[in-house]
């Protein structure tokens, strides 16, 4: 058996996350997500568990519930409209009415505390508000693949990643040009510098390629 993946059937028998089959299991997974997303500093394993359980909850809810698949701000706006609430009504969950406005305008991301409180307020799973971002190098590749020359400045890449919401750091900040620069240097098989501050995607790289990573 692979050292990366143990016996999947045995893992499920012992309680590993699996496909959600009914509302009772959904409630159980939702409680577990509440506990994980409420942690101020989750471990890498806990972050991976959040991503996996979010995917499982999203799959079930997309099949059984009418909350649309959308950006977190759009989901929040939908829930406000559906429940006949104003921005002021959820100010306690987000800390202030100004924060609500920033979130709905897309100028601020929901943090883990916001998500936990909103999930309780609207009785929906945290997965409704969680957008799993790509690894930064994958986001960079998507941006560069859409340029005819596969070349752009680190500032342009940063701006496009932010505009499309492809990646955000754990602290909610955007990927700055200097971070783009550092990540390009870390993946020399994927990116090359045509001049300082200007990155080109190497030939043969697809949007899912992960070759050439430097530890």
C-alpha positions in Angstrom: 0.0 0.0 0.0 1.2 3.5 -0.8 3.1 5.4 2.0 1.1 8.5 0.9 -2.3 7.0 1.2 -3.2 4.1 3.5 -6.0 1.7 2.8 -8.9 4.1 2.0 -11.6 1.6 3.0 -9.9 0.9 6.4 -9.5 4.7 6.9 -13.3 5.2 6.4 -14.1 2.3 8.7 -12.1 3.9 11.4 -13.9 7.2 11.0 -12.1 9.2 8.3 -14.1 11.8 6.5 -16.3 10.4 3.8 -19.2 11.4 1.5 -22.2 12.9 3.5 -25.3 10.8 3.0 -28.0 12.6 5.1 -28.8 15.7 7.1 -27.7 14.1 10.4 -24.2 13.5 9.0 -24.2 17.1 7.6 -24.9 18.4 11.1 -22.1 16.3 12.5 -19.6 17.6 9.8 -20.8 21.1 10.3 -20.1 20.9 14.1 -16.6 19.6 13.3 -16.0 22.5 10.9 -17.2 25.0 13.5 -14.6 23.7 15.9 -11.8 23.7 13.4 -12.5 27.1 11.8 -12.8 28.7 15.3 -9.2 27.9 16.1 -7.0 31.0 15.9 -3.9 29.1 14.7 -4.8 25.8 13.1 -2.0 23.3 12.4 -1.3 22.3 8.8 -3.2 19.0 9.3 -6.2 20.9 10.7 -6.1 23.3 7.7 -6.1 20.3 5.3 -9.0 18.8 7.3 -10.9 22.1 6.9 -10.4 22.0 3.1 -11.4 18.3 2.8 -14.5 18.7 5.0 -15.5 21.9 3.2 -15.5 20.1 -0.1 -17.6 17.3 1.3 -20.1 19.7 2.9 -20.2 21.8 -0.3 -21.0 18.7 -2.4 -23.9 17.7 -0.1 -25.3 21.3 0.2 -25.1 22.0 -3.5 -27.2 18.9 -4.1 -29.8 19.5 -1.4 -30.0 23.2 -0.4 -30.6 26.4 -2.4 -27.7 28.5 -1.2 -26.0 29.5 -4.4 -22.4 28.7 -5.2 -20.8 32.1 -5.2 -18.2 34.4 -3.6 -18.6 34.6 0.2 -19.8 38.2 -0.1 -22.5 37.2 -2.6 -23.6 34.3 -0.3 -23.9 36.8 2.6 -25.9 39.2 0.4 -28.2 36.4 -0.6 -28.8 35.3 3.0 -29.5 38.9 4.0 -32.1 39.3 1.2 -33.7 35.9 1.9 -34.1 36.7 5.6 -35.2 40.3 5.1 -32.2 41.6 7.1 -30.2 44.8 6.7 -26.4 45.3 7.1 -27.1 46.7 10.6 -28.7 43.4 11.7 -25.5 41.4 11.3 -23.1 44.1 12.6 -22.7 42.1 15.9 -21.5 39.1 14.0 -18.9 41.1 12.0 -18.0 43.6 14.7 -19.4 46.8 13.1 -21.6 48.0 10.4 -18.6 49.4 8.5 -17.0 46.0 8.4 -20.2 44.6 7.0 -20.0 47.2 4.2 -16.4 46.4 3.5 -17.2 42.6 3.3 -20.2 43.1 1.0 -18.2 45.4 -1.3 -15.4 42.8 -1.6 -12.8 45.1 0.1 -12.4 42.8 3.1 -12.4 39.0 3.5 -14.3 37.2 6.2 -12.1 35.8 8.9 -12.7 32.5 10.8 -14.6 34.3 13.7 -16.9 36.0 11.2 -17.6 32.7 9.5 -18.4 30.9 12.7 -20.8 33.6 13.9 -22.5 34.0 10.5 -22.9 30.2 10.2 -24.7 30.1 13.6 -26.8 33.2 12.7 -28.1 31.8 9.5 -27.9 28.1 10.4 -25.7 27.2 7.4 -22.4 25.4 7.3 -19.1 27.4 7.4 -18.4 25.9 4.0 -20.9 28.4 2.5 -18.5 31.2 3.3 -15.2 29.5 2.8 -13.5 29.9 -0.6 -10.5 27.6 -0.9 -7.8 29.5 -2.7 -5.2 28.0 -5.0 -1.5 27.7 -4.1 0.2 30.9 -5.1 2.3 29.3 -7.9 -0.9 27.8 -9.4 -2.6 31.2 -9.3 0.5 32.7 -11.0 0.3 30.1 -13.7 -3.4 30.8 -14.4 -2.7 34.5 -14.8 0.3 34.0 -17.1 -1.3 31.4 -19.3 -3.9 33.9 -20.2 -1.3 36.4 -21.4 -0.4 35.8 -25.1 3.3 36.1 -24.3 2.9 34.3 -21.0 4.8 37.2 -19.5 3.8 39.9 -17.0 5.3 42.0 -14.3 5.0 40.9 -10.7 2.8 44.0 -10.0 0.4 42.9 -12.9 0.3 39.3 -11.6 -0.4 40.5 -8.0 -3.2 42.8 -9.2 -4.9 40.1 -11.4 -4.7 37.5 -8.6 -6.4 39.9 -6.2 -9.0 41.0 -8.7 -10.0 37.4 -9.4 -9.7 36.2 -5.8 -7.4 33.3 -6.9 -5.2 33.5 -3.7 -5.0 35.1 -0.3 -2.5 34.7 2.5 -3.5 33.2 5.9 -3.7 36.7 7.3 -6.2 37.7 4.6 -3.7 40.0 2.8 -3.1 39.8 -0.9 0.0 38.4 -2.6 2.3 41.4 -3.0 4.7 41.8 -5.9 7.7 40.8 -3.7 5.9 37.6 -2.8 5.3 36.9 -6.5 9.0 37.5 -7.1 10.0 35.1 -4.3 7.6 32.3 -5.4 8.9 32.6 -9.0 12.5 32.1 -7.7 11.3 29.1 -5.7 9.9 27.4 -8.8 12.6 27.8 -11.5 11.2 25.0 -13.6 8.0 26.9 -13.9 9.0 30.5 -14.1 11.9 32.6 -15.5 12.7 36.3 -15.2 13.0 38.0 -18.5 14.1 41.1 -16.6 13.9 42.3 -12.9 10.3 42.3 -11.8 9.0 40.6 -15.0 8.1 36.9 -15.0 7.5 34.5 -17.9 5.9 31.1 -17.6 8.2 28.5 -19.1 7.1 26.5 -22.2 5.3 23.3 -21.5 3.8 24.3 -18.2 0.1 23.7 -17.8 -2.3 25.0 -15.2 -1.9 21.9 -13.1 1.8 21.3 -13.4 3.7 21.2 -10.2 7.1 20.1 -11.5 10.4 21.6 -10.4 9.5 22.7 -6.9 12.5 23.7 -4.9 12.3 22.8 -1.2 
